[in-house]
Structure formats: C-alpha cells, structure tokens
Amino acid sequence: MKVILLGELRGKGGEGDVVEVAQGFAENFLFPNGIAQPATPGNIKQLEERRHNIAKREEKRIADAEALKAALDGKTVVVDAKIGEEGQLFGSVTTTMIADAIEQQLGVEVDRKRVGKGQAIKTAGVHPVEVNIYREIGATVSVQVGKGAETAEEPKTEAAAEVEAPAEEAVEAEETVEVEE
C-alpha cells in the first residue's frame, strides 16, 4: 500500500515521501498515529502544493542537525560507573547514562534512542559512540567510563594517601568548573 509520510519514519523516509508499506502497518500504526495518510490522487495533489513548504522545513532540519553535529563531534563525556578489578564494570553503561552525560557536560539535549552502541560498554576506558542526529547525519562522541585510571585501588600507606589527597582535591575542583560551563 502506498502512503504519504507526514513526518520522519526511521528506515522508510521523511516528510512528504511516498513510500510502499504493508497494509496492516499502515492501517494499524501509521494512520492512527498521524504519521502517514493514504496516497490517493487528491492527497498527492495536495502534497505537490505543499512541496515548497516541506523543502523549507527540511533545509532547516538539516541546518540544525549540522549545527548539533558540530557541537558533538569529537567531544568527550565522562560517565561515572562502579569499576571493579581489572577495569570491569558492575553492570554496563546504558544509552540513558550517555544521553544524560551529554546533556549535563555539553549542554546538548540528545534523545537516548538516537545514541547508538555497537556493543554494551562493560569496561573502563574511552569508547567511541555514534549519535544519530537526523537521517544520515551523525556524530561520534568519546565516552570515558570512570575518571581516567580509576580501577580498583590498591591499598596505600598513610603517607602516600596524604600526599595524593591535595592533588585529588585540585582535580575535583577542576571537574566542577568544567561541569558548570
């Protein structure tokens, strides 16, 4: 069955595209949710009249997506997680955690469904994560799990702990400054 999309449908097309879908999918999902309308001759004629407006909206979406890509591409975000021995996490880093970290640290709101992970992140370190922004436009964000070399700490002597304590406070102070920006 041919339908006219009224918005973006992942994997099928964008607003104004005429696509072929299964009849049940159209009748049970697309039409009731206002995502598409039947491709009747009258609706196709109306679509032709609206093409100019659709093209303007599409240009704006692409420009916004490019700006978002510039804000995200190549940036690094830190996700805190409990790290056990040998750099293994207790659990894994989720897309929600990554999206929250991007919003807090970079000030950019990203839907968790747009954050793609190839495999679950279960180890400490830096991992590249692809963020799908709009259609083919995507950005790669580096996700640092833990605060650097934060694996299971070895027992320290009291003197070594006292020497490292001021340095750790300075690092924490720098991190709070970065979060506020």
C-alpha positions in Angstrom: 0.0 0.0 0.0 1.3 3.4 -0.9 1.2 6.1 1.8 2.4 9.7 2.1 4.6 10.3 5.2 3.6 13.3 7.3 6.8 13.1 9.4 10.1 11.2 9.5 9.7 7.4 9.7 13.0 5.8 10.5 14.2 3.5 7.8 11.4 4.5 5.4 11.7 8.2 4.6 10.9 11.7 5.6 8.0 14.2 5.4 6.3 14.3 2.0 7.8 11.0 0.8 5.5 8.5 -0.9 6.5 5.0 0.2 5.3 1.5 0.0 4.3 -0.2 3.3 2.3 -3.2 4.4 -1.4 -2.6 4.6 -1.7 -3.7 8.2 1.2 -1.5 9.2 -0.4 1.5 7.6 -3.9 0.9 8.9 -2.9 -0.2 12.5 0.0 2.1 13.2 0.7 4.9 10.7 -2.8 6.2 10.1 -4.0 6.2 13.8 -0.8 7.9 15.0 -0.9 10.6 12.3 2.4 9.5 10.8 1.0 9.0 7.3 -2.0 9.3 5.1 -3.2 7.2 2.1 -1.6 8.1 -1.3 -4.9 8.9 -3.0 -4.9 11.2 -6.1 -6.4 14.0 -4.1 -3.7 13.7 -1.3 -0.9 13.5 -3.9 -2.2 16.8 -5.5 -2.2 18.5 -2.1 1.3 17.1 -1.5 2.5 18.8 -4.7 1.2 22.1 -3.5 3.0 21.7 -0.1 6.3 20.6 -1.6 7.9 24.1 -1.2 7.0 24.4 2.5 8.3 20.8 3.1 11.6 21.7 1.4 12.0 24.7 3.6 11.4 22.7 6.8 13.8 20.0 5.5 16.5 22.6 4.9 16.0 24.0 8.5 16.2 20.4 10.0 19.4 19.7 8.1 21.0 23.0 9.2 20.0 22.3 12.8 21.4 18.8 12.5 24.7 20.1 11.1 25.0 22.6 14.0 24.3 19.8 16.5 26.9 17.6 14.8 29.5 20.4 15.1 28.7 20.7 18.8 29.0 17.0 19.5 31.6 15.6 17.0 34.9 14.7 18.6 33.9 15.7 22.1 34.5 13.6 25.2 32.0 13.0 28.0 32.7 11.3 31.3 30.3 8.6 32.7 30.8 7.6 36.3 30.3 3.9 37.0 31.4 1.5 39.6 34.6 -0.2 38.4 35.8 -3.4 39.8 39.1 -5.2 39.5 40.9 -5.2 36.1 38.7 -2.4 34.8 35.5 -4.4 34.6 32.2 -2.5 35.4 29.5 -3.7 37.7 26.8 -3.7 35.0 27.2 -1.7 31.9 26.9 1.9 30.6 23.4 2.5 29.1 22.3 4.8 26.4 20.3 6.8 29.0 23.5 7.4 31.0 25.3 8.5 27.9 22.5 10.9 26.9 22.4 12.4 30.4 26.1 12.8 30.4 26.0 14.6 27.0 23.2 16.9 28.3 25.0 17.7 31.6 28.5 18.2 30.3 28.0 19.6 26.8 24.6 21.3 27.3 23.1 19.5 24.3 19.9 17.5 24.6 20.0 14.2 22.8 17.3 11.5 22.8 18.6 8.3 24.2 17.1 6.4 21.2 19.5 8.3 19.0 22.5 7.2 20.9 23.8 4.0 19.2 26.1 1.5 20.8 27.6 -1.4 18.8 28.0 -3.5 21.9 27.5 -2.9 25.6 30.2 -0.9 27.3 31.4 -3.1 30.2 35.0 -1.9 30.7 36.6 1.2 31.9 38.3 3.5 29.4 37.4 5.6 26.4 34.8 4.2 23.9 33.6 5.8 20.7 29.8 6.1 20.5 27.8 7.1 17.4 24.9 9.6 17.9 22.4 9.6 15.0 21.2 13.1 14.7 19.0 13.2 11.6 18.8 10.7 8.7 22.4 10.2 7.6 23.9 13.0 9.8 25.6 11.6 12.8 28.4 12.5 15.2 30.9 10.4 17.1 31.3 11.2 20.9 34.0 9.6 23.0 32.6 8.2 26.3 35.2 7.9 29.1 34.0 5.4 31.6 35.4 6.3 35.0 37.7 9.3 35.8 40.7 8.0 33.9 42.7 5.3 35.6 40.0 4.6 38.3 40.3 0.9 38.6 40.2 -1.0 41.9 42.6 1.0 44.1 45.5 -0.8 45.8 46.0 -0.3 49.5 48.1 2.8 50.1 50.2 3.8 53.0 49.1 6.7 55.1 51.9 8.9 53.9 51.1 8.2 50.2 47.5 8.9 50.8 48.2 12.3 52.5 50.5 13.3 49.5 47.9 12.4 46.9 44.9 14.0 48.8 45.6 17.6 47.8 46.2 16.6 44.2 42.8 14.8 44.1 41.0 17.9 45.6 42.5 20.0 42.8 41.3 17.6 40.2 37.9 17.6 41.7 37.8 21.4 41.7 38.7 21.5 38.0 36.0 19.0 37.2 33.3 21.1 38.9 34.4 24.1 36.9 34.1 22.1 33.7 30.6 20.9 34.6 29.4 24.4 35.3 30.4 25.6 31.9 
